[in-house]
């Protein structure tokens, strides 16, 4: 399931008609990468991978908020 979603997101990233579509696809790819990391952590029973996933999730969130702020200023100012 994660692999199929990753392929669809990569397609949207390559063929996205607009920049916001590509940014959402990139955000989805990053979130799916976190999903892969969590599955790998469960499979290997290594807790340290969960810490990495949490840090990456925070960075992705900050990036998404920054991009949304940029779009808000661009379209409403």
N, C-alpha and C positions, 0 to 999 in steps of 0.2 A: 504494500500500500504506500509506504513512504517513497519507494523508488518510482512508482507510477506518478505520484504527486510531484516528485522532483523533476521528472521528465516533462510533465505538463508546465511546470513553472519555468523551466529552462526555455521551452517553446515560447511562452508568453514574454519572457525576457528578451528573446531574440526578435520576435515579431510584434511586440507591443506597439499599438498605434500611437501612443503618447508617452511622455516621460513619467507621469504618475502611474500608468500601467506597469511600466518597467520597474519603478521603485517598489510597487506592491509585490511584484514577482520576485524581486531581490530580497525583500523582507520575508516572503514565504520560503524562499530557498534557505535563508539563514535559520528560520524557525524549523524547517525540516532537518537541517543539519544538527540542530539541537536535539531533535527527536532521534536521529541516528546515534548521537552521542549517548543519550539516555538508554537506548536499547543496548548499545555496546557496554555501558556501565552495568546494566542488569545482567547481561550475558557473562561478563568477566568477573562480576561481583567486586568491582573496584569503585569505591566511593569517590575517589578523587576526580573521576570524570564528571560526576554530578556537580562538583564545584566549578569545573570549567564550563559546563553547560549553563550554570547560573550566571556566571560572569558574561558569557557571550549574550545571553538573553538581556541582561542589563544594557550592554552596549548597543544591541539592536533596538531596544526601546528608546534609548537616547537619540539614536540616529533617526528613527521614525518621527519622534517629536520634533527634532530639528528640521526635518524636511517638511513636515506639516506647517511649522511656523514660517518657513520660507515660502511655501505656496500661499499661505494666508496673506503675507505681506505683498506678494507678487500680484495676486488677483484682486485684493481689496483696497490697495493703496493707490 
